Amino acid sequence: MTVITTFILHKYICARVILACRDINKATEAVNDIKETTSSAGEKNSEDKPGQLVICQLDLSSLTSVKNCAQHLLKTEPAIHILINNAGVFLHPFEKTENGFETHIQVNHLAHFLLTLLLLPRIIESGPGCRIINVSSAAHLGGNIHFEDLNLERSYSPVRAYCQSKLANILFTKELNKQLIAAEIQGIHVYSLHPGVVKTELCRYMDASFFRGMTSIVRLIQPFMKTAEQGAQTTLYCAVDENAGKESGLYYE
């Protein structure tokens, strides 16, 4: 889904797109594929020239990596108009990051929270009209924020951990919008969204999280899931649609 979003912003919006990724090799492959697909379209008109694609190292399981990524972007990017917090883990077995946080809550929320706040001054400088998009999930409906046991060490469940992290995305979106309004900062729009049930690699831990064979069952229903192209539509709507530019702090499906 990230690749599709990048492709559309690169080709049709002609944007300079920065892919902040953990695996540089995979990111490089994705960039090469996008460039090849774009060039094969045969668009020779300079007015239709696509944007730029840039790769930046970012490991969300390391807050040091998040800080380094933000520092790099602040040095290299004079303006940041759209920030899409999209990466995440799903139903990961219990594990703590190097920072001592449970994997879901850090990778899906805390790292995005930190990256957003570190880049926020540059985003504000780049406004008005800038947008911050937090990709959440309908799974937030089953979530609670366990403030006294954020790592869920008392009774860990990968489902509970995932739902908690997705609820945190939405609460962060609403609170950030509220704080921007309180600070009288205008023109910065914040969104959270559910992309739908999309065919991605997020299901790789299902056997360990539920029971052996669960992944096979999911494969059976994949024909009824959204494609990556379909799943990217809500993110793209929040990123570039004029009507979305009239709203902020809302959750989209």
C-alpha positions, -999 to +999 in steps of 0.1 A: +000+000+000+029+024+008+044+017-027+010+025-044+007+057-024+042+067-033+037+059-070+006+081-073+021+110-054+053+107-075+037+103-109+004+122-108+010+148-081+046+153-092+057+154-056+091+150-040+084+118-020+106+107+009+103+070+018+115+066+054+121+028+056+138+003+078+150-019+050+170+002+025+174-026+000+136-031-002+131+006-004+156+008-033+138-020-051+105-002-047+119+031-060+134+014-090+101-004-097+082+029-095+106+047-118+105+019-143+067+019-142+066+057-146+090+058-175+073+029-193+042+051-195+060+070-222+052+105-210+076+127-228+060+161-221+082+180-195+050+193-179+041+157-170+076+150-155+071+130-123+084+141-089+115+129-070+119+098-049+142+099-019+151+072+006+157+078+043+167+053+070+140+049+097+136+020+121+105+026+142+116+001+168+144+025+177+136+060+190+172+069+183+166+061+146+135+082+147+154+112+160+182+106+135+157+105+106+140+137+118+173+154+122+183+144+086+150+156+071+152+189+089+186+194+074+177+183+038+141+194+034+133+231+034+096+222+034+074+193+044+038+196+031+025+161+038+035+135+064+020+101+062+025+078+092+018+045+076+042+018+087+033-007+114+032-042+128+002-065+133-002-093+158+034-094+167+045-119+195+054-102+228+086-084+225+101-052+239+120-027+218+155-014+227+136+015+244+117-008+267+083-005+250+060-033+237+065-035+199+030-026+188+027+005+210+061+018+199+062+009+162+026+017+155+022+048+177+051+062+199+076+063+170+051+081+148+042+104+176+078+114+181+085+118+144+055+140+140+064+163+169+100+166+157+090+175+122+060+197+133+079+230+134+090+225+097+055+214+087+041+246+103+066+267+085+056+250+052+019+258+057-008+267+052-024+236+036+000+210+051-014+177+062-005+150+087-021+116+081-021+088+107-031+054+092-051+037+120-075+008+117-111-001+125-095-024+151-094+007+173-130-001+182-117-030+203-090-010+219-084+006+253-054+026+265-039+006+294-021+036+311-010+015+341+003-013+319+011+001+285+032-029+276+004-053+286+028-074+306+002-085+331-018-102+304-004-099+269-025-104+238-013-094+203-048-085+194-052-063+225-018-047+218-026-039+182-060-025+190-045-003+217-019+011+193-045+019+167-067+037+192-037+057+202-033+068+166-068+083+166-065+099+200-032+115+190-048+129+158-077+145+177-054+159+204-029+173+180-057+190+161-070+204+194-035+217+204-030+233+170-063+252+173-055+262+209-021+276+197-040+295+169-019+276+143-040+276+111-038+257+079-024+224+093-048+196+088-046+163+107-064+130+098-066+094+109-081+067+088-089+030+083-077+018+049-099-013+049-089-049+050-060-049+026-038-077+013-004-069+029+024-087+047+010-077+081-006-111+085+027-130+088+023-136+126-013-149+125-004-186+131+016-177+162-011-152+175-041-175+170-036-211+159-017-230+133-034-227+100-049-192+106-027-178+079-041-204+054-076-194+063-068-157+057-054-167+023-088-182+014-106-149+020-079-128+003-100-125-029-125-105-009-099-082+006-090-048-008-060-046-032-032-023-023-045+002-049-079+002-032-064+004+003-044+035-007-074+055-017-084+068+017-048+079+025-046+097-009-080+114-002-067+128+030-034+137+014-046+157-016-084+160-019-097+196-018-127+186+004-105+170+029-086+202+031-116+218+046-116+194+076-092+183+104-091+160+134-115+135+118-114+097+113-120+084+078-130+050+064 
